[in-house]
Amino acid sequence: MLSKLSGKRICVTGGAGFVGRVLCERLRAGGAGDLFIPRSLDYDLTDAGAVARMYDDARPDVVIHLAAEVGGIGANQKRPGRFFFANMAMGLHLIEEGRRRGIDKFVQVGTVCAYPKFCPVPFCEDDLWNGYPEETNAPYGVAKRSLGVMLDAYRREYGFNGIYVIPVNLYGPGDNFDPETSHVIPALVRKFSEAVSEGRDEVTCWGTGDASREFMYVDDAANGILAATVSHDTSEPVNLGTGHEIRIADLAAMIAKECGFTGRIVWDGSRPDGQPKRQLDTTRAKERFAWEAGVSLCEGIPRTVAWWKAHTPNALAEHATGV
């Protein structure tokens, strides 16, 4: 699959992060070894000058833009301005500089948070602009959504080959388990694991538990992004997901069991649920580049819990230095 990337210089922003590490492993294993992974300490991608300097150093043919400032509901509520600015600015400067330099391809990784709050389920790419995103993460979602529009406009005016993929909520080994910024699966894994180690018989979780979500294992996400990089060459956005959703209450029960927690789960309804339902229509990915997710929650959750247990207390430190 990666033969088309042979001999290409590939820049992977966020290549030392959660998804990026797996994606870069796949690239190297497939023979695409000429990689450049910019680190945030060396290049502030929200700054146009730093982005130009990165392009000077990387001299890329292909850019896969994974770097982002992200977090769960709590983090989005605390930092809506920063999340909008950082994600908009990074993509804006990287795309414009890539156009100026005539790179072969730009891959923008979007977010399921870009979809309207009350989007029909399963979410279809054609519905992306049919409403405002869920309020708790709308600034982040709108910033990412706008980059897809930018790429479409650049293709029409300049012939710039940029593509836009939309992964659903991700999880897996190496995820961010920080209680302040993590997403739901790593947050629950940590909550229940700590409750077991501390001998507590009750765990409180955010929301009502009634919202539903779709989750994709990190390896599937990396494979989907690579398949799109190789084979997708239009401005049509493409969903990457499993096509299956689960209630948060059922997810919590699954994770609690895997962590060995047998106590009571209490739901704090004063905390927001976020978007009521999330499930993607993945038909376009199958049709455009023959990609499907392969790891179920029943396989992925045990792997994630096992990784957390094996890496505690070093997991947070690894995440902090990963991007």
Phi and psi in degrees as GROMACS dihedral restraints (atoms count N, CA, C in turn):
[ dihedral_restraints ]
;  ai    aj    ak    al  type     phi  dphi    fc
    3     4     5     6     1   -89.5    20    10
    4     5     6     7     1     5.9    20    10
    6     7     8     9     1   -60.2    20    10
    7     8     9    10     1   -29.5    20    10
    9    10    11    12     1   -67.2    20    10
   10    11    12    13     1   -19.0    20    10
   12    13    14    15     1   -96.7    20    10
   13    14    15    16     1    -0.1    20    10
   15    16    17    18     1   -60.4    20    10
   16    17    18    19     1   130.2    20    10
   18    19    20    21     1    82.2    20    10
   19    20    21    22     1    -3.7    20    10
   21    22    23    24     1   -85.8    20    10
   22    23    24    25     1   143.5    20    10
   24    25    26    27     1   -88.1    20    10
   25    26    27    28     1   122.6    20    10
   27    28    29    30     1  -118.2    20    10
   28    29    30    31     1   124.1    20    10
   30    31    32    33     1  -101.6    20    10
   31    32    33    34     1   125.1    20    10
   33    34    35    36     1  -116.6    20    10
   34    35    36    37     1    99.7    20    10
   36    37    38    39     1   -70.8    20    10
   37    38    39    40     1   139.9    20    10
   39    40    41    42     1    73.9    20    10
   40    41    42    43     1    16.9    20    10
   42    43    44    45     1   -68.8    20    10
   43    44    45    46     1   -14.3    20    10
   45    46    47    48     1   -99.0    20    10
   46    47    48    49     1     5.4    20    10
   48    49    50    51     1   -93.2    20    10
   49    50    51    52     1  -164.3    20    10
   51    52    53    54     1   -57.5    20    10
   52    53    54    55     1   -61.3    20    10
   54    55    56    57     1   -77.0    20    10
   55    56    57    58     1   -36.8    20    10
   57    58    59    60     1   -59.2    20    10
   58    59    60    61     1   -39.0    20    10
   60    61    62    63     1   -60.8    20    10
   61    62    63    64     1   -44.1    20    10
   63    64    65    66     1   -68.0    20    10
   64    65    66    67     1   -43.1    20    10
   66    67    68    69     1   -61.7    20    10
   67    68    69    70     1   -42.9    20    10
   69    70    71    72     1   -66.9    20    10
   70    71    72    73     1   -35.4    20    10
   72    73    74    75     1   -60.5    20    10
   73    74    75    76     1   -42.7    20    10
   75    76    77    78     1   -64.1    20    10
   76    77    78    79     1   -42.3    20    10
   78    79    80    81     1   -61.6    20    10
   79    80    81    82     1   -47.1    20    10
   81    82    83    84     1   -64.1    20    10
   82    83    84    85     1   -42.3    20    10
   84    85    86    87     1   -64.0    20    10
   85    86    87    88     1   -28.6    20    10
   87    88    89    90     1   -89.1    20    10
   88    89    90    91     1     4.3    20    10
   90    91    92    93     1    95.8    20    10
   91    92    93    94     1     0.1    20    10
   93    94    95    96     1   -93.0    20    10
   94    95    96    97     1    76.6    20    10
   96    97    98    99     1   -91.7    20    10
   97    98    99   100     1    -6.3    20    10
   99   100   101   102     1   -88.4    20    10
  100   101   102   103     1    75.9    20    10
  102   103   104   105     1  -106.4    20    10
  103   104   105   106     1   147.2    20    10
  105   106   107   108     1  -126.0    20    10
  106   107   108   109     1   122.7    20    10
  108   109   110   111     1  -118.1    20    10
  109   110   111   112     1    98.5    20    10
  111   112   113   114     1   -71.1    20    10
  112   113   114   115     1   138.9    20    10
  114   115   116   117     1  -103.0    20    10
  115   116   117   118     1   146.8    20    10
  117   118   119   120     1   -63.1    20    10
  118   119   120   121     1   -27.6    20    10
  120   121   122   123     1   -67.6    20    10
  121   122   123   124     1   -26.5    20    10
  123   124   125   126     1   -96.9    20    10
  124   125   126   127     1   -30.1    20    10
  126   127   128   129     1  -138.1    20    10
  127   128   129   130     1   115.6    20    10
  129   130   131   132     1   -85.9    20    10
  130   131   132   133     1   100.0    20    10
  132   133   134   135     1   -71.8    20    10
  133   134   135   136     1    -5.5    20    10
  135   136   137   138     1   -82.3    20    10
  136   137   138   139     1    -5.6    20    10
  138   139   140   141     1  -108.1    20    10
  139   140   141   142     1   125.5    20    10
  141   142   143   144     1   -60.5    20    10
  142   143   144   145     1   -39.8    20    10
  144   145   146   147     1   -64.0    20    10
  145   146   147   148     1   -40.5    20    10
  147   148   149   150     1   -66.8    20    10
  148   149   150   151     1   -36.7    20    10
  150   151   152   153     1   -65.2    20    10
  151   152   153   154     1   -42.9    20    10
  153   154   155   156     1   -61.6    20    10
  154   155   156   157     1   -41.2    20    10
  156   157   158   159     1   -64.6    20    10
  157   158   159   160     1   -38.3    20    10
  159   160   161   162     1   -62.5    20    10
  160   161   162   163     1   -42.8    20    10
  162   163   164   165     1   -63.3    20    10
  163   164   165   166     1   -38.0    20    10
  165   166   167   168     1   -59.4    20    10
  166   167   168   169     1   -43.0    20    10
  168   169   170   171     1   -76.3    20    10
  169   170   171   172     1   -38.5    20    10
  171   172   173   174     1   -82.7    20    10
  172   173   174   175     1   -35.6    20    10
  174   175   176   177     1    47.2    20    10
  175   176   177   178     1    53.7    20    10
  177   178   179   180     1   -79.9    20    10
  178   179   180   181     1   151.1    20    10
  180   181   182   183     1   -91.6    20    10
  181   182   183   184     1   -34.0    20    10
  183   184   185   186     1  -130.8    20    10
  184   185   186   187     1   136.1    20    10
  186   187   188   189     1  -118.7    20    10
  187   188   189   190     1   125.7    20    10
  189   190   191   192     1  -110.2    20    10
  190   191   192   193     1   110.9    20    10
  192   193   194   195     1   -97.1    20    10
  193   194   195   196     1    97.9    20    10
  195   196   197   198     1  -102.1    20    10
  196   197   198   199     1   -25.0    20    10
  198   199   200   201     1   -58.5    20    10
  199   200   201   202     1   137.5    20    10
  201   202   203   204     1  -159.6    20    10
  202   203   204   205     1   159.3    20    10
  204   205   206   207     1  -106.5    20    10
  205   206   207   208     1   116.4    20    10
  207   208   209   210     1  -137.4    20    10
  208   209   210   211     1   170.3    20    10
  210   211   212   213     1  -178.8    20    10
  211   212   213   214     1   177.1    20    10
  213   214   215   216     1   -78.1    20    10
  214   215   216   217     1  -166.5    20    10
  216   217   218   219     1   -58.7    20    10
  217   218   219   220     1   -44.8    20    10
  219   220   221   222     1   -61.2    20    10
  220   221   222   223     1   -45.4    20    10
  222   223   224   225     1   -64.3    20    10
  223   224   225   226     1   -39.3    20    10
  225   226   227   228     1   -66.1    20    10
  226   227   228   229     1   -35.1    20    10
  228   229   230   231     1   -69.7    20    10
  229   230   231   232     1   -34.4    20    10
  231   232   233   234     1   -78.6    20    10
  232   233   234   235     1   -32.0    20    10
  234   235   236   237     1  -130.8    20    10
  235   236   237   238     1    47.8    20    10
  237   238   239   240     1   -62.6    20    10
  238   239   240   241     1   -37.9    20    10
  240   241   242   243     1   -66.7    20    10
  241   242   243   244     1   -46.1    20    10
  243   244   245   246     1   -63.5    20    10
  244   245   246   247     1   -42.6    20    10
  246   247   248   249     1   -64.6    20    10
  247   248   249   250     1   -37.3    20    10
  249   250   251   252     1   -66.7    20    10
  250   251   252   253     1   -52.8    20    10
  252   253   254   255     1   -60.7    20    10
  253   254   255   256     1   -51.4    20    10
  255   256   257   258     1   -61.1    20    10
  256   257   258   259     1   -45.1    20    10
  258   259   260   261     1   -74.2    20    10
  259   260   261   262     1   -35.9    20    10
  261   262   263   264     1   -68.1    20    10
  262   263   264   265     1   -46.2    20    10
  264   265   266   267     1   -65.5    20    10
  265   266   267   268     1   -44.0    20    10
  267   268   269   270     1   -57.3    20    10
  268   269   270   271     1   -52.3    20    10
  270   271   272   273     1   -65.0    20    10
  271   272   273   274     1   -42.1    20    10
  273   274   275   276     1   -57.4    20    10
  274   275   276   277     1   -50.8    20    10
  276   277   278   279     1   -69.5    20    10
  277   278   279   280     1   -40.1    20    10
  279   280   281   282     1   -65.6    20    10
  280   281   282   283     1   -41.5    20    10
  282   283   284   285     1   -67.7    20    10
  283   284   285   286     1   -47.0    20    10
  285   286   287   288     1   -62.6    20    10
  286   287   288   289     1   -43.5    20    10
  288   289   290   291     1   -67.7    20    10
  289   290   291   292     1   -35.9    20    10
  291   292   293   294     1   -64.1    20    10
  292   293   294   295     1   -40.1    20    10
  294   295   296   297     1   -62.5    20    10
  295   296   297   298     1   -46.1    20    10
  297   298   299   300     1   -59.2    20    10
  298   299   300   301     1   -34.1    20    10
  300   301   302   303     1   -94.4    20    10
  301   302   303   304     1    -2.7    20    10
  303   304   305   306     1    67.7    20    10
  304   305   306   307     1    40.0    20    10
  306   307   308   309     1   -66.5    20    10
  307   308   309   310     1   159.3    20    10
  309   310   311   312     1   -70.8    20    10
  310   311   312   313     1   -39.3    20    10
  312   313   314   315     1  -158.2    20    10
  313   314   315   316     1   143.5    20    10
  315   316   317   318     1  -125.9    20    10
  316   317   318   319     1   127.6    20    10
  318   319   320   321     1  -112.7    20    10
  319   320   321   322     1   113.0    20    10
  321   322   323   324     1  -100.3    20    10
  322   323   324   325     1   122.4    20    10
  324   325   326   327     1   -92.5    20    10
  325   326   327   328     1   116.6    20    10
  327   328   329   330     1   -90.7    20    10
  328   329   330   331     1  -150.6    20    10
  330   331   332   333     1  -151.0    20    10
  331   332   333   334     1   145.5    20    10
  333   334   335   336     1   -65.6    20    10
  334   335   336   337     1   -20.0    20    10
  336   337   338   339     1   -65.2    20    10
  337   338   339   340     1   -11.7    20    10
  339   340   341   342     1   -75.5    20    10
  340   341   342   343     1   -18.9    20    10
  342   343   344   345     1   -71.3    20    10
  343   344   345   346     1   152.1    20    10
  345   346   347   348     1   -57.8    20    10
  346   347   348   349     1   151.3    20    10
  348   349   350   351     1   -57.9    20    10
  349   350   351   352     1   -43.4    20    10
  351   352   353   354     1  -110.9    20    10
  352   353   354   355     1    46.6    20    10
  354   355   356   357     1   -69.8    20    10
  355   356   357   358     1   138.9    20    10
  357   358   359   360     1   -58.1    20    10
  358   359   360   361     1   141.1    20    10
  360   361   362   363     1  -100.9    20    10
  361   362   363   364     1   134.2    20    10
  363   364   365   366     1   -76.1    20    10
  364   365   366   367     1   150.0    20    10
  366   367   368   369     1   -66.1    20    10
  367   368   369   370     1   124.6    20    10
  369   370   371   372     1  -105.7    20    10
  370   371   372   373     1   143.1    20    10
  372   373   374   375     1   -55.5    20    10
  373   374   375   376     1   -31.0    20    10
  375   376   377   378     1   -69.5    20    10
  376   377   378   379     1   -14.5    20    10
  378   379   380   381     1   -93.8    20    10
  379   380   381   382     1     6.0    20    10
  381   382   383   384     1   -57.1    20    10
  382   383   384   385     1   -34.6    20    10
  384   385   386   387     1  -104.6    20    10
  385   386   387   388     1    12.9    20    10
  387   388   389   390     1   -91.6    20    10
  388   389   390   391     1    43.5    20    10
  390   391   392   393     1   147.4    20    10
  391   392   393   394     1   167.1    20    10
  393   394   395   396     1   -85.9    20    10
  394   395   396   397     1   143.8    20    10
  396   397   398   399     1   -64.8    20    10
  397   398   399   400     1   167.4    20    10
  399   400   401   402     1   -58.7    20    10
  400   401   402   403     1   134.9    20    10
  402   403   404   405     1   -61.5    20    10
  403   404   405   406     1   -35.3    20    10
  405   406   407   408     1   -64.9    20    10
  406   407   408   409     1   -27.1    20    10
  408   409   410   411     1  -126.8    20    10
  409   410   411   412     1    21.6    20    10
  411   412   413   414     1   -61.3    20    10
  412   413   414   415     1   -43.4    20    10
  414   415   416   417     1   -57.7    20    10
  415   416   417   418     1   -43.5    20    10
  417   418   419   420     1   -63.5    20    10
  418   419   420   421     1   -46.9    20    10
  420   421   422   423     1   -64.4    20    10
  421   422   423   424     1   -41.3    20    10
  423   424   425   426     1   -66.8    20    10
  424   425   426   427     1   -38.9    20    10
  426   427   428   429     1   -59.7    20    10
  427   428   429   430     1   -46.7    20    10
  429   430   431   432     1   -67.6    20    10
  430   431   432   433     1   -38.8    20    10
  432   433   434   435     1   -62.0    20    10
  433   434   435   436     1   -39.9    20    10
  435   436   437   438     1   -63.2    20    10
  436   437   438   439     1   -30.8    20    10
  438   439   440   441     1   -68.1    20    10
  439   440   441   442     1   -31.7    20    10
  441   442   443   444     1   -64.5    20    10
  442   443   444   445     1   -39.1    20    10
  444   445   446   447     1   -65.4    20    10
  445   446   447   448     1   -40.9    20    10
  447   448   449   450     1   -59.9    20    10
  448   449   450   451     1   -44.2    20    10
  450   451   452   453     1   -65.5    20    10
  451   452   453   454     1   -39.4    20    10
  453   454   455   456     1   -63.2    20    10
  454   455   456   457     1   -43.2    20    10
  456   457   458   459     1   -64.6    20    10
  457   458   459   460     1   -40.4    20    10
  459   460   461   462     1   -68.7    20    10
  460   461   462   463     1   -32.8    20    10
  462   463   464   465     1   -66.1    20    10
  463   464   465   466     1   -44.1    20    10
  465   466   467   468     1   -70.1    20    10
  466   467   468   469     1   -37.5    20    10
  468   469   470   471     1   -88.4    20    10
  469   470   471   472     1   -40.3    20    10
  471   472   473   474     1  -112.7    20    10
  472   473   474   475     1    -6.6    20    10
  474   475   476   477     1    71.7    20    10
  475   476   477   478     1    23.3    20    10
  477   478   479   480     1   -75.6    20    10
  478   479   480   481     1   125.7    20    10
  480   481   482   483     1   -86.1    20    10
  481   482   483   484     1    84.3    20    10
  483   484   485   486     1  -115.4    20    10
  484   485   486   487     1   139.4    20    10
  486   487   488   489     1  -123.7    20    10
  487   488   489   490     1   160.2    20    10
  489   490   491   492     1  -134.6    20    10
  490   491   492   493     1   116.6    20    10
  492   493   494   495     1  -115.3    20    10
  493   494   495   496     1   148.1    20    10
  495   496   497   498     1  -122.9    20    10
  496   497   498   499     1    94.8    20    10
  498   499   500   501     1   -78.5    20    10
  499   500   501   502     1   148.1    20    10
  501   502   503   504     1   -78.4    20    10
  502   503   504   505     1  -178.4    20    10
  504   505   506   507     1   -53.8    20    10
  505   506   507   508     1   131.6    20    10
  507   508   509   510     1  -108.4    20    10
  508   509   510   511     1   158.5    20    10
  510   511   512   513     1  -158.9    20    10
  511   512   513   514     1   169.0    20    10
  513   514   515   516     1   142.9    20    10
  514   515   516   517     1  -179.5    20    10
  516   517   518   519     1   -55.9    20    10
  517   518   519   520     1   138.8    20    10
  519   520   521   522     1    86.8    20    10
  520   521   522   523     1     3.7    20    10
  522   523   524   525     1   -67.1    20    10
  523   524   525   526     1   172.4    20    10
  525   526   527   528     1   -86.2    20    10
  526   527   528   529     1   115.8    20    10
  528   529   530   531     1  -105.1    20    10
  529   530   531   532     1    12.3    20    10
  531   532   533   534     1   -65.9    20    10
  532   533   534   535     1   126.7    20    10
  534   535   536   537     1   -63.6    20    10
  535   536   537   538     1   -21.3    20    10
  537   538   539   540     1   -83.4    20    10
  538   539   540   541     1   -27.0    20    10
  540   541   542   543     1  -129.0    20    10
  541   542   543   544     1    -3.1    20    10
  543   544   545   546     1   -75.6    20    10
  544   545   546   547     1   160.0    20    10
  546   547   548   549     1   -87.4    20    10
  547   548   549   550     1  -177.1    20    10
  549   550   551   552     1   -64.3    20    10
  550   551   552   553     1   -46.0    20    10
  552   553   554   555     1   -65.6    20    10
  553   554   555   556     1   -52.4    20    10
  555   556   557   558     1   -62.4    20    10
  556   557   558   559     1   -33.1    20    10
  558   559   560   561     1   -62.9    20    10
  559   560   561   562     1   -43.2    20    10
  561   562   563   564     1   -70.3    20    10
  562   563   564   565     1   -38.6    20    10
  564   565   566   567     1   -58.7    20    10
  565   566   567   568     1   -44.9    20    10
  567   568   569   570     1   -67.1    20    10
  568   569   570   571     1   -44.3    20    10
  570   571   572   573     1   -56.2    20    10
  571   572   573   574     1   -50.7    20    10
  573   574   575   576     1   -73.0    20    10
  574   575   576   577     1   -36.5    20    10
  576   577   578   579     1   -63.7    20    10
  577   578   579   580     1   -42.9    20    10
  579   580   581   582     1   -68.9    20    10
  580   581   582   583     1   -35.1    20    10
  582   583   584   585     1   -62.4    20    10
  583   584   585   586     1   -40.0    20    10
  585   586   587   588     1   -65.2    20    10
  586   587   588   589     1   -47.5    20    10
  588   589   590   591     1   -66.7    20    10
  589   590   591   592     1   -27.5    20    10
  591   592   593   594     1   -95.0    20    10
  592   593   594   595     1    -1.3    20    10
  594   595   596   597     1    72.5    20    10
  595   596   597   598     1    23.5    20    10
  597   598   599   600     1   -82.7    20    10
  598   599   600   601     1   148.8    20    10
  600   601   602   603     1  -110.9    20    10
  601   602   603   604     1    12.4    20    10
  603   604   605   606     1  -147.5    20    10
  604   605   606   607     1   138.0    20    10
  606   607   608   609     1  -130.1    20    10
  607   608   609   610     1   131.7    20    10
  609   610   611   612     1  -100.0    20    10
  610   611   612   613     1   130.2    20    10
  612   613   614   615     1  -117.7    20    10
  613   614   615   616     1   153.2    20    10
  615   616   617   618     1   -69.3    20    10
  616   617   618   619     1   144.9    20    10
  618   619   620   621     1    81.7    20    10
  619   620   621   622     1  -164.1    20    10
  621   622   623   624     1   -96.5    20    10
  622   623   624   625     1   -18.0    20    10
  624   625   626   627     1    86.9    20    10
  625   626   627   628     1    -4.4    20    10
  627   628   629   630     1   -84.7    20    10
  628   629   630   631     1   -21.3    20    10
  630   631   632   633     1   -64.1    20    10
  631   632   633   634     1   153.3    20    10
  633   634   635   636     1  -118.9    20    10
  634   635   636   637     1   151.8    20    10
  636   637   638   639     1  -141.9    20    10
  637   638   639   640     1   157.4    20    10
  639   640   641   642     1  -111.0    20    10
  640   641   642   643     1   138.6    20    10
  642   643   644   645     1  -129.5    20    10
  643   644   645   646     1   140.4    20    10
  645   646   647   648     1  -124.4    20    10
  646   647   648   649     1   136.4    20    10
  648   649   650   651     1   -69.0    20    10
  649   650   651   652     1   144.2    20    10
  651   652   653   654     1   -58.3    20    10
  652   653   654   655     1   -37.6    20    10
  654   655   656   657     1   -63.6    20    10
  655   656   657   658     1   -39.1    20    10
  657   658   659   660     1   -64.3    20    10
  658   659   660   661     1   -40.6    20    10
  660   661   662   663     1   -60.8    20    10
  661   662   663   664     1   -46.6    20    10
  663   664   665   666     1   -60.2    20    10
  664   665   666   667     1   -43.5    20    10
  666   667   668   669     1   -64.4    20    10
  667   668   669   670     1   -38.4    20    10
  669   670   671   672     1   -66.9    20    10
  670   671   672   673     1   -41.6    20    10
  672   673   674   675     1   -63.8    20    10
  673   674   675   676     1   -40.9    20    10
  675   676   677   678     1   -66.4    20    10
  676   677   678   679     1   -41.3    20    10
  678   679   680   681     1   -61.2    20    10
  679   680   681   682     1   -40.8    20    10
  681   682   683   684     1   -67.3    20    10
  682   683   684   685     1   -39.9    20    10
  684   685   686   687     1   -58.8    20    10
  685   686   687   688     1   -41.3    20    10
  687   688   689   690     1   -77.0    20    10
  688   689   690   691     1   -41.0    20    10
  690   691   692   693     1  -119.8    20    10
  691   692   693   694     1    -7.7    20    10
  693   694   695   696     1  -106.0    20    10
  694   695   696   697     1   127.4    20    10
  696   697   698   699     1  -140.1    20    10
  697   698   699   700     1    40.8    20    10
  699   700   701   702     1  -131.0    20    10
  700   701   702   703     1   170.1    20    10
  702   703   704   705     1   -86.1    20    10
  703   704   705   706     1     1.9    20    10
  705   706   707   708     1   -64.0    20    10
  706   707   708   709     1   126.1    20    10
  708   709   710   711     1   -66.4    20    10
  709   710   711   712     1   149.3    20    10
  711   712   713   714     1  -132.4    20    10
  712   713   714   715     1   125.4    20    10
  714   715   716   717     1   -72.3    20    10
  715   716   717   718     1   142.8    20    10
  717   718   719   720     1  -124.0    20    10
  718   719   720   721     1   114.6    20    10
  720   721   722   723     1  -166.4    20    10
  721   722   723   724     1  -171.9    20    10
  723   724   725   726     1   -98.1    20    10
  724   725   726   727     1   -23.0    20    10
  726   727   728   729     1    82.6    20    10
  727   728   729   730     1     9.8    20    10
  729   730   731   732     1  -128.4    20    10
  730   731   732   733     1   137.6    20    10
  732   733   734   735     1  -115.8    20    10
  733   734   735   736     1   165.7    20    10
  735   736   737   738     1  -146.6    20    10
  736   737   738   739     1   141.7    20    10
  738   739   740   741     1   -66.0    20    10
  739   740   741   742     1   142.4    20    10
  741   742   743   744     1   -60.6    20    10
  742   743   744   745     1   -36.0    20    10
  744   745   746   747     1   -62.6    20    10
  745   746   747   748     1   -39.9    20    10
  747   748   749   750     1   -70.9    20    10
  748   749   750   751     1   -36.8    20    10
  750   751   752   753     1   -62.6    20    10
  751   752   753   754     1   -44.9    20    10
  753   754   755   756     1   -60.2    20    10
  754   755   756   757     1   -41.8    20    10
  756   757   758   759     1   -63.8    20    10
  757   758   759   760     1   -38.6    20    10
  759   760   761   762     1   -63.9    20    10
  760   761   762   763     1   -45.9    20    10
  762   763   764   765     1   -69.0    20    10
  763   764   765   766     1   -40.4    20    10
  765   766   767   768     1   -58.4    20    10
  766   767   768   769     1   -44.3    20    10
  768   769   770   771     1   -62.6    20    10
  769   770   771   772     1   -43.2    20    10
  771   772   773   774     1   -66.3    20    10
  772   773   774   775     1   -31.6    20    10
  774   775   776   777     1   -82.4    20    10
  775   776   777   778     1    -9.9    20    10
  777   778   779   780     1    84.9    20    10
  778   779   780   781     1    18.1    20    10
  780   781   782   783     1   -88.1    20    10
  781   782   783   784     1   124.7    20    10
  783   784   785   786     1  -116.4    20    10
  784   785   786   787     1     8.4    20    10
  786   787   788   789     1   -83.9    20    10
  787   788   789   790     1  -157.8    20    10
  789   790   791   792     1   -95.8    20    10
  790   791   792   793     1   136.9    20    10
  792   793   794   795     1  -103.3    20    10
  793   794   795   796     1   121.5    20    10
  795   796   797   798     1  -108.9    20    10
  796   797   798   799     1   135.0    20    10
  798   799   800   801     1  -104.8    20    10
  799   800   801   802     1   127.1    20    10
  801   802   803   804     1   -95.2    20    10
  802   803   804   805     1    93.6    20    10
  804   805   806   807     1   -68.2    20    10
  805   806   807   808     1    -9.5    20    10
  807   808   809   810     1   -75.7    20    10
  808   809   810   811     1   -15.7    20    10
  810   811   812   813     1   -90.9    20    10
  811   812   813   814     1   145.7    20    10
  813   814   815   816     1   -71.2    20    10
  814   815   816   817     1   146.0    20    10
  816   817   818   819     1   -80.7    20    10
  817   818   819   820     1   -23.2    20    10
  819   820   821   822     1    80.6    20    10
  820   821   822   823     1  -157.9    20    10
  822   823   824   825     1   -58.0    20    10
  823   824   825   826     1   135.4    20    10
  825   826   827   828     1   -59.2    20    10
  826   827   828   829     1   -44.3    20    10
  828   829   830   831     1  -142.2    20    10
  829   830   831   832     1   145.4    20    10
  831   832   833   834     1  -141.2    20    10
  832   833   834   835     1   120.1    20    10
  834   835   836   837     1  -156.2    20    10
  835   836   837   838     1   131.8    20    10
  837   838   839   840     1   -97.4    20    10
  838   839   840   841     1   145.9    20    10
  840   841   842   843     1   -84.6    20    10
  841   842   843   844     1   116.1    20    10
  843   844   845   846     1  -103.6    20    10
  844   845   846   847     1    16.9    20    10
  846   847   848   849     1   -59.2    20    10
  847   848   849   850     1   -41.7    20    10
  849   850   851   852     1   -63.0    20    10
  850   851   852   853     1   -40.6    20    10
  852   853   854   855     1   -63.1    20    10
  853   854   855   856     1   -38.9    20    10
  855   856   857   858     1   -65.0    20    10
  856   857   858   859     1   -42.3    20    10
  858   859   860   861     1   -74.3    20    10
  859   860   861   862     1   -40.4    20    10
  861   862   863   864     1   -79.3    20    10
  862   863   864   865     1   -40.1    20    10
  864   865   866   867     1  -144.6    20    10
  865   866   867   868     1    29.6    20    10
  867   868   869   870     1    50.7    20    10
  868   869   870   871     1    43.6    20    10
  870   871   872   873     1  -112.1    20    10
  871   872   873   874     1   139.8    20    10
  873   874   875   876     1  -142.2    20    10
  874   875   876   877     1   147.0    20    10
  876   877   878   879     1   -70.4    20    10
  877   878   879   880     1   149.5    20    10
  879   880   881   882     1  -123.8    20    10
  880   881   882   883     1    -9.7    20    10
  882   883   884   885     1  -108.1    20    10
  883   884   885   886     1   120.2    20    10
  885   886   887   888     1   -82.4    20    10
  886   887   888   889     1   165.6    20    10
  888   889   890   891     1   -60.2    20    10
  889   890   891   892     1   -35.1    20    10
  891   892   893   894     1   -63.8    20    10
  892   893   894   895     1   -26.7    20    10
  894   895   896   897     1   -89.8    20    10
  895   896   897   898     1   -42.7    20    10
  897   898   899   900     1   -73.9    20    10
  898   899   900   901     1   -36.8    20    10
  900   901   902   903     1   -63.3    20    10
  901   902   903   904     1   -48.0    20    10
  903   904   905   906     1   -58.9    20    10
  904   905   906   907     1   -38.0    20    10
  906   907   908   909     1   -64.5    20    10
  907   908   909   910     1   -39.7    20    10
  909   910   911   912     1   -68.6    20    10
  910   911   912   913     1   -44.3    20    10
  912   913   914   915     1   -63.1    20    10
  913   914   915   916     1   -42.6    20    10
  915   916   917   918     1   -62.5    20    10
  916   917   918   919     1   -40.0    20    10
  918   919   920   921     1   -64.0    20    10
  919   920   921   922     1   -44.7    20    10
  921   922   923   924     1   -60.6    20    10
  922   923   924   925     1   -45.4    20    10
  924   925   926   927     1   -64.1    20    10
  925   926   927   928     1   -37.0    20    10
  927   928   929   930     1   -73.4    20    10
  928   929   930   931     1   -27.2    20    10
  930   931   932   933     1  -104.8    20    10
  931   932   933   934     1    -8.5    20    10
  933   934   935   936     1   -65.7    20    10
  934   935   936   937     1   133.6    20    10
  936   937   938   939     1   -96.2    20    10
  937   938   939   940     1    17.3    20    10
  939   940   941   942     1   -86.7    20    10
  940   941   942   943     1    -7.7    20    10
  942   943   944   945     1   -61.9    20    10
  943   944   945   946     1   -41.0    20    10
  945   946   947   948     1   -67.4    20    10
  946   947   948   949     1   -39.8    20    10
  948   949   950   951     1   -64.9    20    10
  949   950   951   952     1   -39.3    20    10
  951   952   953   954     1   -63.7    20    10
  952   953   954   955     1   -40.5    20    10
  954   955   956   957     1   -66.7    20    10
  955   956   957   958     1   -42.0    20    10
  957   958   959   960     1   -61.9    20    10
  958   959   960   961     1   -29.3    20    10
  960   961   962   963     1  -101.5    20    10
  961   962   963   964     1     6.4    20    10
  963   964   965   966     1   -84.3    20    10
  964   965   966   967     1   -24.5    20    10
